[in-house]
Amino acid sequence: MKVAALFLILIALSNTCRAEDPLVPARVSLDEATRQVLKEGNKRVLGASTEIIDGKEVHIIKVLTPDGHIQHYKIDAETGATISQ
């Protein structure tokens, strides 16, 4: 009986997700996504927001480029990957 109870406890604990678990990808905050975009060159942030697009959380960062153009970056909040610019 004790072995069965211990086994059930071990199973329950093995399915618990922890933030420090290296197999669970860390989410990218809006601030981190904005800094990521700014690393790519001399740009000025005009605005930043987070939206749900097709069921995914996406950070949208609006920037002004050095040559005066406006660009919108879409960053996947789960992976940090640039979806589009």
PDB file with SEQRES, HELIX, SHEET and CRYST1 records, atoms N, CA, C and O in Angstrom:
SEQRES   1 A   85  MET LYS VAL ALA ALA LEU PHE LEU ILE LEU ILE ALA LEU          
SEQRES   2 A   85  SER ASN THR CYS ARG ALA GLU ASP PRO LEU VAL PRO ALA          
SEQRES   3 A   85  ARG VAL SER LEU ASP GLU ALA THR ARG GLN VAL LEU LYS          
SEQRES   4 A   85  GLU GLY ASN LYS ARG VAL LEU GLY ALA SER THR GLU ILE          
SEQRES   5 A   85  ILE ASP GLY LYS GLU VAL HIS ILE ILE LYS VAL LEU THR          
SEQRES   6 A   85  PRO ASP GLY HIS ILE GLN HIS TYR LYS ILE ASP ALA GLU          
SEQRES   7 A   85  THR GLY ALA THR ILE SER GLN                                  
HELIX    1 AA1 LYS A    2  SER A   14  1                                  13    
HELIX    2 AA2 LEU A   30  LEU A   38  1                                   9    
SHEET    1 AA1 4 ARG A  44  ILE A  53  0                                        
SHEET    2 AA1 4 LYS A  56  LEU A  64 -1                                        
SHEET    3 AA1 4 ILE A  70  ASP A  76 -1                                        
SHEET    4 AA1 4 THR A  82  SER A  84 -1                                        
CRYST1    1.000    1.000    1.000  90.00  90.00  90.00 P 1           1          
ATOM      1  N   MET A   1       0.819  -1.190   0.000  1.00  0.00           N  
ATOM      2  CA  MET A   1       0.000   0.000   0.000  1.00  0.00           C  
ATOM      3  C   MET A   1       0.865   1.258   0.000  1.00  0.00           C  
ATOM      4  O   MET A   1       0.603   2.190  -0.760  1.00  0.00           O  
ATOM      5  N   LYS A   2       1.907   1.291   0.857  1.00  0.00           N  
ATOM      6  CA  LYS A   2       2.775   2.461   0.918  1.00  0.00           C  
ATOM      7  C   LYS A   2       3.533   2.670  -0.386  1.00  0.00           C  
ATOM      8  O   LYS A   2       3.756   3.807  -0.801  1.00  0.00           O  
ATOM      9  N   VAL A   3       3.926   1.586  -1.030  1.00  0.00           N  
ATOM     10  CA  VAL A   3       4.649   1.683  -2.290  1.00  0.00           C  
ATOM     11  C   VAL A   3       3.739   2.275  -3.365  1.00  0.00           C  
ATOM     12  O   VAL A   3       4.182   3.109  -4.154  1.00  0.00           O  
ATOM     13  N   ALA A   4       2.489   1.861  -3.405  1.00  0.00           N  
ATOM     14  CA  ALA A   4       1.544   2.388  -4.386  1.00  0.00           C  
ATOM     15  C   ALA A   4       1.304   3.875  -4.159  1.00  0.00           C  
ATOM     16  O   ALA A   4       1.235   4.644  -5.118  1.00  0.00           O  
ATOM     17  N   ALA A   5       1.176   4.283  -2.916  1.00  0.00           N  
ATOM     18  CA  ALA A   5       0.963   5.702  -2.604  1.00  0.00           C  
ATOM     19  C   ALA A   5       2.188   6.515  -3.003  1.00  0.00           C  
ATOM     20  O   ALA A   5       2.054   7.593  -3.583  1.00  0.00           O  
ATOM     21  N   LEU A   6       3.374   6.012  -2.700  1.00  0.00           N  
ATOM     22  CA  LEU A   6       4.609   6.699  -3.074  1.00  0.00           C  
ATOM     23  C   LEU A   6       4.720   6.806  -4.595  1.00  0.00           C  
ATOM     24  O   LEU A   6       5.125   7.844  -5.119  1.00  0.00           O  
ATOM     25  N   PHE A   7       4.366   5.755  -5.290  1.00  0.00           N  
ATOM     26  CA  PHE A   7       4.395   5.757  -6.748  1.00  0.00           C  
ATOM     27  C   PHE A   7       3.462   6.834  -7.314  1.00  0.00           C  
ATOM     28  O   PHE A   7       3.841   7.551  -8.240  1.00  0.00           O  
ATOM     29  N   LEU A   8       2.252   6.953  -6.770  1.00  0.00           N  
ATOM     30  CA  LEU A   8       1.299   7.969  -7.232  1.00  0.00           C  
ATOM     31  C   LEU A   8       1.820   9.383  -6.964  1.00  0.00           C  
ATOM     32  O   LEU A   8       1.628  10.284  -7.780  1.00  0.00           O  
ATOM     33  N   ILE A   9       2.469   9.569  -5.832  1.00  0.00           N  
ATOM     34  CA  ILE A   9       3.037  10.886  -5.515  1.00  0.00           C  
ATOM     35  C   ILE A   9       4.152  11.223  -6.497  1.00  0.00           C  
ATOM     36  O   ILE A   9       4.232  12.358  -6.968  1.00  0.00           O  
ATOM     37  N   LEU A  10       5.004  10.271  -6.810  1.00  0.00           N  
ATOM     38  CA  LEU A  10       6.086  10.508  -7.767  1.00  0.00           C  
ATOM     39  C   LEU A  10       5.555  10.843  -9.151  1.00  0.00           C  
ATOM     40  O   LEU A  10       6.106  11.708  -9.831  1.00  0.00           O  
ATOM     41  N   ILE A  11       4.503  10.178  -9.573  1.00  0.00           N  
ATOM     42  CA  ILE A  11       3.895  10.475 -10.870  1.00  0.00           C  
ATOM     43  C   ILE A  11       3.335  11.895 -10.887  1.00  0.00           C  
ATOM     44  O   ILE A  11       3.529  12.633 -11.853  1.00  0.00           O  
ATOM     45  N   ALA A  12       2.644  12.273  -9.820  1.00  0.00           N  
ATOM     46  CA  ALA A  12       2.068  13.614  -9.739  1.00  0.00           C  
ATOM     47  C   ALA A  12       3.157  14.681  -9.776  1.00  0.00           C  
ATOM     48  O   ALA A  12       3.005  15.697 -10.455  1.00  0.00           O  
ATOM     49  N   LEU A  13       4.239  14.461  -9.062  1.00  0.00           N  
ATOM     50  CA  LEU A  13       5.328  15.435  -9.041  1.00  0.00           C  
ATOM     51  C   LEU A  13       6.075  15.500 -10.361  1.00  0.00           C  
ATOM     52  O   LEU A  13       6.575  16.564 -10.727  1.00  0.00           O  
ATOM     53  N   SER A  14       6.165  14.404 -11.078  1.00  0.00           N  
ATOM     54  CA  SER A  14       6.898  14.401 -12.341  1.00  0.00           C  
ATOM     55  C   SER A  14       6.171  15.187 -13.424  1.00  0.00           C  
ATOM     56  O   SER A  14       6.801  15.614 -14.391  1.00  0.00           O  
ATOM     57  N   ASN A  15       4.870  15.388 -13.290  1.00  0.00           N  
ATOM     58  CA  ASN A  15       4.096  16.126 -14.281  1.00  0.00           C  
ATOM     59  C   ASN A  15       3.991  17.608 -13.950  1.00  0.00           C  
ATOM     60  O   ASN A  15       3.367  18.359 -14.700  1.00  0.00           O  
ATOM     61  N   THR A  16       4.574  18.036 -12.869  1.00  0.00           N  
ATOM     62  CA  THR A  16       4.513  19.435 -12.469  1.00  0.00           C  
ATOM     63  C   THR A  16       5.497  20.243 -13.294  1.00  0.00           C  
ATOM     64  O   THR A  16       6.673  19.889 -13.376  1.00  0.00           O  
ATOM     65  N   CYS A  17       5.026  21.339 -13.914  1.00  0.00           N  
ATOM     66  CA  CYS A  17       5.888  22.230 -14.688  1.00  0.00           C  
ATOM     67  C   CYS A  17       6.416  23.311 -13.773  1.00  0.00           C  
ATOM     68  O   CYS A  17       5.664  23.902 -12.998  1.00  0.00           O  
ATOM     69  N   ARG A  18       7.700  23.569 -13.859  1.00  0.00           N  
ATOM     70  CA  ARG A  18       8.316  24.622 -13.071  1.00  0.00           C  
ATOM     71  C   ARG A  18       8.960  25.606 -14.006  1.00  0.00           C  
ATOM     72  O   ARG A  18       9.417  25.237 -15.087  1.00  0.00           O  
ATOM     73  N   ALA A  19       9.001  26.881 -13.592  1.00  0.00           N  
ATOM     74  CA  ALA A  19       9.576  27.936 -14.427  1.00  0.00           C  
ATOM     75  C   ALA A  19      11.054  27.700 -14.687  1.00  0.00           C  
ATOM     76  O   ALA A  19      11.559  28.052 -15.754  1.00  0.00           O  
ATOM     77  N   GLU A  20      11.761  27.104 -13.719  1.00  0.00           N  
ATOM     78  CA  GLU A  20      13.195  26.905 -13.915  1.00  0.00           C  
ATOM     79  C   GLU A  20      13.528  25.627 -14.687  1.00  0.00           C  
ATOM     80  O   GLU A  20      14.700  25.333 -14.921  1.00  0.00           O  
ATOM     81  N   ASP A  21      12.509  24.873 -15.080  1.00  0.00           N  
ATOM     82  CA  ASP A  21      12.712  23.648 -15.845  1.00  0.00           C  
ATOM     83  C   ASP A  21      13.250  24.016 -17.232  1.00  0.00           C  
ATOM     84  O   ASP A  21      12.587  24.760 -17.956  1.00  0.00           O  
ATOM     85  N   PRO A  22      14.431  23.520 -17.626  1.00  0.00           N  
ATOM     86  CA  PRO A  22      15.011  23.893 -18.918  1.00  0.00           C  
ATOM     87  C   PRO A  22      14.211  23.394 -20.114  1.00  0.00           C  
ATOM     88  O   PRO A  22      14.409  23.881 -21.227  1.00  0.00           O  
ATOM     89  N   LEU A  23      13.320  22.443 -19.912  1.00  0.00           N  
ATOM     90  CA  LEU A  23      12.530  21.927 -21.024  1.00  0.00           C  
ATOM     91  C   LEU A  23      11.304  22.789 -21.300  1.00  0.00           C  
ATOM     92  O   LEU A  23      10.684  22.669 -22.357  1.00  0.00           O  
ATOM     93  N   VAL A  24      10.954  23.651 -20.358  1.00  0.00           N  
ATOM     94  CA  VAL A  24       9.810  24.543 -20.540  1.00  0.00           C  
ATOM     95  C   VAL A  24      10.344  25.883 -21.024  1.00  0.00           C  
ATOM     96  O   VAL A  24      11.095  26.539 -20.301  1.00  0.00           O  
ATOM     97  N   PRO A  25       9.970  26.309 -22.245  1.00  0.00           N  
ATOM     98  CA  PRO A  25      10.509  27.569 -22.760  1.00  0.00           C  
ATOM     99  C   PRO A  25      10.030  28.754 -21.932  1.00  0.00           C  
ATOM    100  O   PRO A  25       8.870  28.814 -21.525  1.00  0.00           O  
ATOM    101  N   ALA A  26      10.932  29.687 -21.692  1.00  0.00           N  
ATOM    102  CA  ALA A  26      10.581  30.892 -20.951  1.00  0.00           C  
ATOM    103  C   ALA A  26       9.827  31.840 -21.862  1.00  0.00           C  
ATOM    104  O   ALA A  26      10.156  31.974 -23.041  1.00  0.00           O  
ATOM    105  N   ARG A  27       8.822  32.494 -21.317  1.00  0.00           N  
ATOM    106  CA  ARG A  27       8.067  33.463 -22.097  1.00  0.00           C  
ATOM    107  C   ARG A  27       8.878  34.745 -22.209  1.00  0.00           C  
ATOM    108  O   ARG A  27       9.690  35.062 -21.340  1.00  0.00           O  
ATOM    109  N   VAL A  28       8.648  35.469 -23.279  1.00  0.00           N  
ATOM    110  CA  VAL A  28       9.345  36.726 -23.539  1.00  0.00           C  
ATOM    111  C   VAL A  28       8.394  37.862 -23.189  1.00  0.00           C  
ATOM    112  O   VAL A  28       7.287  37.938 -23.722  1.00  0.00           O  
ATOM    113  N   SER A  29       8.824  38.741 -22.297  1.00  0.00           N  
ATOM    114  CA  SER A  29       7.975  39.872 -21.914  1.00  0.00           C  
ATOM    115  C   SER A  29       7.972  40.922 -23.020  1.00  0.00           C  
ATOM    116  O   SER A  29       8.801  40.882 -23.929  1.00  0.00           O  
ATOM    117  N   LEU A  30       7.041  41.855 -22.933  1.00  0.00           N  
ATOM    118  CA  LEU A  30       6.965  42.941 -23.897  1.00  0.00           C  
ATOM    119  C   LEU A  30       8.237  43.783 -23.836  1.00  0.00           C  
ATOM    120  O   LEU A  30       8.746  44.222 -24.867  1.00  0.00           O  
ATOM    121  N   ASP A  31       8.742  44.005 -22.641  1.00  0.00           N  
ATOM    122  CA  ASP A  31       9.980  44.768 -22.474  1.00  0.00           C  
ATOM    123  C   ASP A  31      11.168  44.058 -23.140  1.00  0.00           C  
ATOM    124  O   ASP A  31      11.976  44.693 -23.818  1.00  0.00           O  
ATOM    125  N   GLU A  32      11.267  42.745 -22.941  1.00  0.00           N  
ATOM    126  CA  GLU A  32      12.358  41.978 -23.569  1.00  0.00           C  
ATOM    127  C   GLU A  32      12.241  42.000 -25.091  1.00  0.00           C  
ATOM    128  O   GLU A  32      13.244  42.134 -25.792  1.00  0.00           O  
ATOM    129  N   ALA A  33      11.028  41.872 -25.598  1.00  0.00           N  
ATOM    130  CA  ALA A  33      10.822  41.898 -27.049  1.00  0.00           C  
ATOM    131  C   ALA A  33      11.201  43.259 -27.621  1.00  0.00           C  
ATOM    132  O   ALA A  33      11.785  43.344 -28.701  1.00  0.00           O  
ATOM    133  N   THR A  34      10.867  44.321 -26.894  1.00  0.00           N  
ATOM    134  CA  THR A  34      11.218  45.675 -27.342  1.00  0.00           C  
ATOM    135  C   THR A  34      12.727  45.858 -27.382  1.00  0.00           C  
ATOM    136  O   THR A  34      13.265  46.416 -28.338  1.00  0.00           O  
ATOM    137  N   ARG A  35      13.410  45.387 -26.343  1.00  0.00           N  
ATOM    138  CA  ARG A  35      14.885  45.478 -26.330  1.00  0.00           C  
ATOM    139  C   ARG A  35      15.498  44.665 -27.465  1.00  0.00           C  
ATOM    140  O   ARG A  35      16.504  45.068 -28.049  1.00  0.00           O  
ATOM    141  N   GLN A  36      14.897  43.527 -27.773  1.00  0.00           N  
ATOM    142  CA  GLN A  36      15.372  42.679 -28.875  1.00  0.00           C  
ATOM    143  C   GLN A  36      15.293  43.439 -30.197  1.00  0.00           C  
ATOM    144  O   GLN A  36      16.227  43.385 -30.997  1.00  0.00           O  
ATOM    145  N   VAL A  37      14.198  44.137 -30.431  1.00  0.00           N  
ATOM    146  CA  VAL A  37      14.020  44.905 -31.669  1.00  0.00           C  
ATOM    147  C   VAL A  37      15.025  46.056 -31.728  1.00  0.00           C  
ATOM    148  O   VAL A  37      15.591  46.335 -32.785  1.00  0.00           O  
ATOM    149  N   LEU A  38      15.244  46.715 -30.605  1.00  0.00           N  
ATOM    150  CA  LEU A  38      16.164  47.858 -30.581  1.00  0.00           C  
ATOM    151  C   LEU A  38      17.622  47.450 -30.805  1.00  0.00           C  
ATOM    152  O   LEU A  38      18.428  48.272 -31.242  1.00  0.00           O  
ATOM    153  N   LYS A  39      17.971  46.203 -30.512  1.00  0.00           N  
ATOM    154  CA  LYS A  39      19.341  45.716 -30.739  1.00  0.00           C  
ATOM    155  C   LYS A  39      19.677  45.654 -32.224  1.00  0.00           C  
ATOM    156  O   LYS A  39      20.851  45.671 -32.596  1.00  0.00           O  
ATOM    157  N   GLU A  40      18.661  45.584 -33.067  1.00  0.00           N  
ATOM    158  CA  GLU A  40      18.865  45.390 -34.505  1.00  0.00           C  
ATOM    159  C   GLU A  40      19.251  46.674 -35.235  1.00  0.00           C  
ATOM    160  O   GLU A  40      19.396  46.653 -36.458  1.00  0.00           O  
ATOM    161  N   GLY A  41      19.420  47.776 -34.536  1.00  0.00           N  
ATOM    162  CA  GLY A  41      19.830  49.005 -35.210  1.00  0.00           C  
ATOM    163  C   GLY A  41      19.354  50.237 -34.475  1.00  0.00           C  
ATOM    164  O   GLY A  41      18.747  50.148 -33.408  1.00  0.00           O  
ATOM    165  N   ASN A  42      19.635  51.379 -35.053  1.00  0.00           N  
ATOM    166  CA  ASN A  42      19.292  52.661 -34.451  1.00  0.00           C  
ATOM    167  C   ASN A  42      17.833  52.990 -34.747  1.00  0.00           C  
ATOM    168  O   ASN A  42      17.529  53.638 -35.749  1.00  0.00           O  
ATOM    169  N   LYS A  43      16.933  52.541 -33.874  1.00  0.00           N  
ATOM    170  CA  LYS A  43      15.503  52.742 -34.060  1.00  0.00           C  
ATOM    171  C   LYS A  43      14.916  53.422 -32.834  1.00  0.00           C  
ATOM    172  O   LYS A  43      15.492  53.378 -31.747  1.00  0.00           O  
ATOM    173  N   ARG A  44      13.775  54.044 -33.020  1.00  0.00           N  
ATOM    174  CA  ARG A  44      13.073  54.688 -31.919  1.00  0.00           C  
ATOM    175  C   ARG A  44      11.698  54.038 -31.773  1.00  0.00           C  
ATOM    176  O   ARG A  44      10.944  53.956 -32.742  1.00  0.00           O  
ATOM    177  N   VAL A  45      11.372  53.578 -30.571  1.00  0.00           N  
ATOM    178  CA  VAL A  45      10.089  52.922 -30.335  1.00  0.00           C  
ATOM    179  C   VAL A  45       8.982  53.973 -30.263  1.00  0.00           C  
ATOM    180  O   VAL A  45       9.061  54.932 -29.495  1.00  0.00           O  
ATOM    181  N   LEU A  46       7.960  53.771 -31.074  1.00  0.00           N  
ATOM    182  CA  LEU A  46       6.801  54.660 -31.084  1.00  0.00           C  
ATOM    183  C   LEU A  46       5.662  54.101 -30.247  1.00  0.00           C  
ATOM    184  O   LEU A  46       4.817  54.852 -29.760  1.00  0.00           O  
ATOM    185  N   GLY A  47       5.638  52.780 -30.079  1.00  0.00           N  
ATOM    186  CA  GLY A  47       4.588  52.137 -29.289  1.00  0.00           C  
ATOM    187  C   GLY A  47       4.816  50.644 -29.211  1.00  0.00           C  
ATOM    188  O   GLY A  47       5.506  50.062 -30.049  1.00  0.00           O  
ATOM    189  N   ALA A  48       4.230  50.030 -28.195  1.00  0.00           N  
ATOM    190  CA  ALA A  48       4.358  48.589 -28.035  1.00  0.00           C  
ATOM    191  C   ALA A  48       3.123  48.066 -27.302  1.00  0.00           C  
ATOM    192  O   ALA A  48       2.642  48.685 -26.354  1.00  0.00           O  
ATOM    193  N   SER A  49       2.623  46.926 -27.752  1.00  0.00           N  
ATOM    194  CA  SER A  49       1.457  46.312 -27.112  1.00  0.00           C  
ATOM    195  C   SER A  49       1.516  44.804 -27.311  1.00  0.00           C  
ATOM    196  O   SER A  49       2.302  44.291 -28.108  1.00  0.00           O  
ATOM    197  N   THR A  50       0.670  44.116 -26.572  1.00  0.00           N  
ATOM    198  CA  THR A  50       0.561  42.665 -26.695  1.00  0.00           C  
ATOM    199  C   THR A  50      -0.871  42.333 -27.089  1.00  0.00           C  
ATOM    200  O   THR A  50      -1.825  42.833 -26.493  1.00  0.00           O  
ATOM    201  N   GLU A  51      -1.009  41.478 -28.107  1.00  0.00           N  
ATOM    202  CA  GLU A  51      -2.331  41.083 -28.601  1.00  0.00           C  
ATOM    203  C   GLU A  51      -2.376  39.574 -28.778  1.00  0.00           C  
ATOM    204  O   GLU A  51      -1.340  38.913 -28.854  1.00  0.00           O  
ATOM    205  N   ILE A  52      -3.570  39.049 -28.842  1.00  0.00           N  
ATOM    206  CA  ILE A  52      -3.774  37.641 -29.168  1.00  0.00           C  
ATOM    207  C   ILE A  52      -4.135  37.582 -30.649  1.00  0.00           C  
ATOM    208  O   ILE A  52      -5.156  38.127 -31.067  1.00  0.00           O  
ATOM    209  N   ILE A  53      -3.296  36.923 -31.434  1.00  0.00           N  
ATOM    210  CA  ILE A  53      -3.510  36.777 -32.873  1.00  0.00           C  
ATOM    211  C   ILE A  53      -3.515  35.290 -33.199  1.00  0.00           C  
ATOM    212  O   ILE A  53      -2.541  34.586 -32.935  1.00  0.00           O  
ATOM    213  N   ASP A  54      -4.606  34.819 -33.770  1.00  0.00           N  
ATOM    214  CA  ASP A  54      -4.771  33.391 -34.093  1.00  0.00           C  
ATOM    215  C   ASP A  54      -4.487  32.505 -32.886  1.00  0.00           C  
ATOM    216  O   ASP A  54      -3.876  31.444 -33.018  1.00  0.00           O  
ATOM    217  N   GLY A  55      -4.928  32.940 -31.714  1.00  0.00           N  
ATOM    218  CA  GLY A  55      -4.775  32.145 -30.506  1.00  0.00           C  
ATOM    219  C   GLY A  55      -3.393  32.204 -29.875  1.00  0.00           C  
ATOM    220  O   GLY A  55      -3.136  31.505 -28.895  1.00  0.00           O  
ATOM    221  N   LYS A  56      -2.499  33.025 -30.415  1.00  0.00           N  
ATOM    222  CA  LYS A  56      -1.146  33.144 -29.875  1.00  0.00           C  
ATOM    223  C   LYS A  56      -0.923  34.550 -29.336  1.00  0.00           C  
ATOM    224  O   LYS A  56      -1.403  35.531 -29.904  1.00  0.00           O  
ATOM    225  N   GLU A  57      -0.190  34.632 -28.234  1.00  0.00           N  
ATOM    226  CA  GLU A  57       0.167  35.931 -27.677  1.00  0.00           C  
ATOM    227  C   GLU A  57       1.320  36.512 -28.496  1.00  0.00           C  
ATOM    228  O   GLU A  57       2.367  35.883 -28.648  1.00  0.00           O  
ATOM    229  N   VAL A  58       1.111  37.728 -29.022  1.00  0.00           N  
ATOM    230  CA  VAL A  58       2.090  38.350 -29.906  1.00  0.00           C  
ATOM    231  C   VAL A  58       2.367  39.768 -29.415  1.00  0.00           C  
ATOM    232  O   VAL A  58       1.442  40.530 -29.134  1.00  0.00           O  
ATOM    233  N   HIS A  59       3.650  40.114 -29.315  1.00  0.00           N  
ATOM    234  CA  HIS A  59       4.049  41.473 -28.989  1.00  0.00           C  
ATOM    235  C   HIS A  59       4.200  42.240 -30.300  1.00  0.00           C  
ATOM    236  O   HIS A  59       4.869  41.776 -31.223  1.00  0.00           O  
ATOM    237  N   ILE A  60       3.577  43.410 -30.377  1.00  0.00           N  
ATOM    238  CA  ILE A  60       3.676  44.250 -31.571  1.00  0.00           C  
ATOM    239  C   ILE A  60       4.412  45.516 -31.176  1.00  0.00           C  
ATOM    240  O   ILE A  60       3.970  46.252 -30.294  1.00  0.00           O  
ATOM    241  N   ILE A  61       5.540  45.766 -31.835  1.00  0.00           N  
ATOM    242  CA  ILE A  61       6.372  46.919 -31.532  1.00  0.00           C  
ATOM    243  C   ILE A  61       6.451  47.800 -32.768  1.00  0.00           C  
ATOM    244  O   ILE A  61       6.879  47.353 -33.833  1.00  0.00           O  
ATOM    245  N   LYS A  62       6.043  49.039 -32.625  1.00  0.00           N  
ATOM    246  CA  LYS A  62       6.055  50.020 -33.714  1.00  0.00           C  
ATOM    247  C   LYS A  62       7.295  50.888 -33.527  1.00  0.00           C  
ATOM    248  O   LYS A  62       7.483  51.496 -32.474  1.00  0.00           O  
ATOM    249  N   VAL A  63       8.153  50.943 -34.573  1.00  0.00           N  
ATOM    250  CA  VAL A  63       9.398  51.702 -34.472  1.00  0.00           C  
ATOM    251  C   VAL A  63       9.558  52.659 -35.651  1.00  0.00           C  
ATOM    252  O   VAL A  63       8.996  52.460 -36.728  1.00  0.00           O  
ATOM    253  N   LEU A  64      10.337  53.689 -35.406  1.00  0.00           N  
ATOM    254  CA  LEU A  64      10.727  54.646 -36.436  1.00  0.00           C  
ATOM    255  C   LEU A  64      12.176  54.357 -36.783  1.00  0.00           C  
ATOM    256  O   LEU A  64      13.039  54.366 -35.906  1.00  0.00           O  
ATOM    257  N   THR A  65      12.451  54.099 -38.063  1.00  0.00           N  
ATOM    258  CA  THR A  65      13.814  53.787 -38.500  1.00  0.00           C  
ATOM    259  C   THR A  65      14.592  55.090 -38.709  1.00  0.00           C  
ATOM    260  O   THR A  65      13.987  56.158 -38.803  1.00  0.00           O  
ATOM    261  N   PRO A  66      15.929  55.012 -38.782  1.00  0.00           N  
ATOM    262  CA  PRO A  66      16.734  56.219 -38.990  1.00  0.00           C  
ATOM    263  C   PRO A  66      16.386  56.974 -40.270  1.00  0.00           C  
ATOM    264  O   PRO A  66      16.568  58.189 -40.343  1.00  0.00           O  
ATOM    265  N   ASP A  67      15.885  56.259 -41.279  1.00  0.00           N  
ATOM    266  CA  ASP A  67      15.531  56.934 -42.542  1.00  0.00           C  
ATOM    267  C   ASP A  67      14.077  57.425 -42.569  1.00  0.00           C  
ATOM    268  O   ASP A  67      13.577  57.826 -43.621  1.00  0.00           O  
ATOM    269  N   GLY A  68      13.397  57.393 -41.410  1.00  0.00           N  
ATOM    270  CA  GLY A  68      12.066  57.960 -41.302  1.00  0.00           C  
ATOM    271  C   GLY A  68      10.903  57.029 -41.603  1.00  0.00           C  
ATOM    272  O   GLY A  68       9.757  57.477 -41.647  1.00  0.00           O  
ATOM    273  N   HIS A  69      11.166  55.752 -41.812  1.00  0.00           N  
ATOM    274  CA  HIS A  69      10.097  54.791 -42.085  1.00  0.00           C  
ATOM    275  C   HIS A  69       9.570  54.199 -40.778  1.00  0.00           C  
ATOM    276  O   HIS A  69      10.295  54.082 -39.790  1.00  0.00           O  
ATOM    277  N   ILE A  70       8.303  53.832 -40.801  1.00  0.00           N  
ATOM    278  CA  ILE A  70       7.688  53.176 -39.645  1.00  0.00           C  
ATOM    279  C   ILE A  70       7.601  51.684 -39.933  1.00  0.00           C  
ATOM    280  O   ILE A  70       7.139  51.271 -40.997  1.00  0.00           O  
ATOM    281  N   GLN A  71       8.053  50.876 -38.970  1.00  0.00           N  
ATOM    282  CA  GLN A  71       7.992  49.420 -39.089  1.00  0.00           C  
ATOM    283  C   GLN A  71       7.232  48.861 -37.893  1.00  0.00           C  
ATOM    284  O   GLN A  71       7.293  49.401 -36.788  1.00  0.00           O  
ATOM    285  N   HIS A  72       6.517  47.773 -38.138  1.00  0.00           N  
ATOM    286  CA  HIS A  72       5.818  47.047 -37.083  1.00  0.00           C  
ATOM    287  C   HIS A  72       6.461  45.667 -36.968  1.00  0.00           C  
ATOM    288  O   HIS A  72       6.478  44.906 -37.935  1.00  0.00           O  
ATOM    289  N   TYR A  73       6.977  45.352 -35.812  1.00  0.00           N  
ATOM    290  CA  TYR A  73       7.552  44.030 -35.547  1.00  0.00           C  
ATOM    291  C   TYR A  73       6.541  43.225 -34.762  1.00  0.00           C  
ATOM    292  O   TYR A  73       5.942  43.723 -33.809  1.00  0.00           O  
ATOM    293  N   LYS A  74       6.351  41.977 -35.165  1.00  0.00           N  
ATOM    294  CA  LYS A  74       5.503  41.050 -34.422  1.00  0.00           C  
ATOM    295  C   LYS A  74       6.414  39.970 -33.857  1.00  0.00           C  
ATOM    296  O   LYS A  74       7.090  39.255 -34.597  1.00  0.00           O  
ATOM    297  N   ILE A  75       6.418  39.864 -32.528  1.00  0.00           N  
ATOM    298  CA  ILE A  75       7.291  38.931 -31.822  1.00  0.00           C  
ATOM    299  C   ILE A  75       6.421  37.908 -31.086  1.00  0.00           C  
ATOM    300  O   ILE A  75       5.526  38.279 -30.327  1.00  0.00           O  
ATOM    301  N   ASP A  76       6.688  36.626 -31.316  1.00  0.00           N  
ATOM    302  CA  ASP A  76       5.976  35.559 -30.619  1.00  0.00           C  
ATOM    303  C   ASP A  76       6.352  35.623 -29.139  1.00  0.00           C  
ATOM    304  O   ASP A  76       7.528  35.501 -28.795  1.00  0.00           O  
ATOM    305  N   ALA A  77       5.362  35.813 -28.261  1.00  0.00           N  
ATOM    306  CA  ALA A  77       5.631  35.983 -26.835  1.00  0.00           C  
ATOM    307  C   ALA A  77       6.123  34.693 -26.185  1.00  0.00           C  
ATOM    308  O   ALA A  77       6.765  34.741 -25.136  1.00  0.00           O  
ATOM    309  N   GLU A  78       5.838  33.563 -26.780  1.00  0.00           N  
ATOM    310  CA  GLU A  78       6.268  32.290 -26.198  1.00  0.00           C  
ATOM    311  C   GLU A  78       7.719  31.978 -26.540  1.00  0.00           C  
ATOM    312  O   GLU A  78       8.470  31.499 -25.691  1.00  0.00           O  
ATOM    313  N   THR A  79       8.113  32.248 -27.773  1.00  0.00           N  
ATOM    314  CA  THR A  79       9.457  31.852 -28.214  1.00  0.00           C  
ATOM    315  C   THR A  79      10.419  33.011 -28.379  1.00  0.00           C  
ATOM    316  O   THR A  79      11.632  32.808 -28.329  1.00  0.00           O  
ATOM    317  N   GLY A  80       9.917  34.218 -28.573  1.00  0.00           N  
ATOM    318  CA  GLY A  80      10.787  35.365 -28.845  1.00  0.00           C  
ATOM    319  C   GLY A  80      11.154  35.498 -30.301  1.00  0.00           C  
ATOM    320  O   GLY A  80      11.917  36.392 -30.668  1.00  0.00           O  
ATOM    321  N   ALA A  81      10.623  34.621 -31.144  1.00  0.00           N  
ATOM    322  CA  ALA A  81      10.931  34.664 -32.574  1.00  0.00           C  
ATOM    323  C   ALA A  81      10.163  35.799 -33.245  1.00  0.00           C  
ATOM    324  O   ALA A  81       9.018  36.086 -32.896  1.00  0.00           O  
ATOM    325  N   THR A  82      10.814  36.438 -34.213  1.00  0.00           N  
ATOM    326  CA  THR A  82      10.157  37.485 -34.989  1.00  0.00           C  
ATOM    327  C   THR A  82       9.227  36.810 -35.990  1.00  0.00           C  
ATOM    328  O   THR A  82       9.667  36.010 -36.815  1.00  0.00           O  
ATOM    329  N   ILE A  83       7.934  37.138 -35.914  1.00  0.00           N  
ATOM    330  CA  ILE A  83       6.944  36.568 -36.823  1.00  0.00           C  
ATOM    331  C   ILE A  83       6.953  37.344 -38.137  1.00  0.00           C  
ATOM    332  O   ILE A  83       6.935  36.755 -39.218  1.00  0.00           O  
ATOM    333  N   SER A  84       6.980  38.675 -38.031  1.00  0.00           N  
ATOM    334  CA  SER A  84       7.048  39.512 -39.229  1.00  0.00           C  
ATOM    335  C   SER A  84       7.534  40.899 -38.845  1.00  0.00           C  
ATOM    336  O   SER A  84       7.555  41.271 -37.672  1.00  0.00           O  
ATOM    337  N   GLN A  85       7.933  41.668 -39.887  1.00  0.00           N  
ATOM    338  CA  GLN A  85       8.318  43.057 -39.674  1.00  0.00           C  
ATOM    339  C   GLN A  85       7.689  43.913 -40.730  1.00  0.00           C  
ATOM    340  O   GLN A  85       7.884  45.129 -40.737  1.00  0.00           O  
TER     341      GLN A  85                                                      
END                                                                             
